Amino acid sequence: MQKVIYLLWQPGQDTFEPFASQLSGPLADRLRTLGAQDLQLNLADADVAAADGLRQEQAGPLPQAVLSFWLDSAVAEFRRPFDEALQAICARIAGYLVCESVPIRNTRFPAVPGQRTQGFSQLALLQRPTRLTHEAWLEVWQNHHTRVAIDTQDNFQYVQNLVVQVLTPGATPLAAIVEECFPSAAMFDPQAFFDAPGDEEKFQRNLALMMDSCQRFIDFDQLGVLPTSQYPL
């Protein structure tokens, strides 16, 4: 089995709600019929409006939805029906084959299929800075930054998706897609985000540690950050 992630942009003439309904209903059914397993839909919907301040679009316009699932083979010949199903209802898609690592599994607010996961999910779209080799970038990200992200934030789920291959023409050459879930208060309260509610000193310390770590392997003008609602399908 291989995991794929698709960034999805809605057609310009559509409003968000019908687009989201198509993704979670007819499209999800079609993908399951084709053999997709463990579908998860992330939506930039009204439930995460309070997190708009966390959005970062330095690398270009963000998608309205992100869909991930597992399939038997992501080789083009066998993946084509999945791409065609997505292209039929989206203005644009960007697909990636990824290798998944889960430093934090969600045990605090267990996801329920068909229901919105509590809190919100922050997706970070990472590109590798040209100043780092792939090996050096991976060493900093996974073997140093991972522990910092766990220790300085109130994230109750942490999934690192290392991009193995860009699957669709024209897609931005991302190096990784990271998903972190936080309690609802973290949408608008930086102290809650950085695991320091009511503690300014701890907040400033955690913020500084996190920013220093991020600067080692991220160029912020190439970063995309998308707050979403997580829906396991």
Secondary structure by P-SEA (a helix, b strand, c coil): cbbbbbbbbccccccaaaaaaaaacaaaaaaaaacccbbbbbbbccccccccccccccccccccccccccccccccccaaaaaaaaaacccbbbbbbbbbbbccccccccccccccccbbbbbbbbbbbccccaaaaaaaacccaaaaaaacccccbbbbbccccccccccccccbbbbbbbcccccccccccccccccaaaaaaaaaaaaaaaaaccccccbbbbbbbbbcc
